[in-house]
């Protein structure tokens, strides 16, 4: 909860949203006024016991969800269904893609945002914006034509990583370990947010 309040504090000066696990959606959404996303989502219907229903996710305070992270991939046909069900429930979607081919397929489903998340740099401290330039550039080229916002994730920890992501065409970043493992999360968030400024 402390980290959620820090993100909200920074979001008042800059622009940030929170992604959290299902168990914390309601609690986090009650203490912050910024959008709260579910960090991962696999299935969103009533046919499968133990799965999350879009309506209950929305009622719990979520404004959307991240889908298809490389640590929790979804088959493309299921991803298409999940994006459609999310839209029907009024939830925003951020679809993570590991390559530009997946980006092209996912963009056709009409998510609100696509995040480049190649698995190799995740939690390494080596940013995808530095080591996966071609993949990110291709994804930006493909997805921008469809009017979908591009985010860049995987290994982002420094302001130079953010500046490179922006140079490649990203409108935002997705970050976890770079903030959670930081000695001063607020200072780190502000540092990274300021890297978006010209």
MOMODA-V673932 format. One line per field, one symbol per residue. ss: DSSP state (~ for helix, > for strand, _ for the rest). phi: phi as a letter, one per 30 degrees, with the letter a starting at -180 (. if undefined). Layout:
ss = ???
phi = ???
This chain:
ss = _~~~~~~~~~~~~____>>>_~~~~~~~~~~____>>>_______________~~~~~~____>>>>________~~~~~~~~~~~~~___>>>>>>__~~~~~~~~_____>>>>__~~~______~~~~_~~~~~~~~~~~~____>>>>______~~~~~~~~~____>>___~~~~____~~~~~~~~~~____
phi = .dddddddedddcbbbbccbdedcedddddcbccebcddbacbbacdbeicdceddddddjdclacbieddbdbeeddeeddddddeedicdbccdbcadddeddddddiddbbcdbddedeicicdedccbedddeddeeddedcicdccbbiidbbddddedddedjdcabcbbddcedddbedddddeddddddd
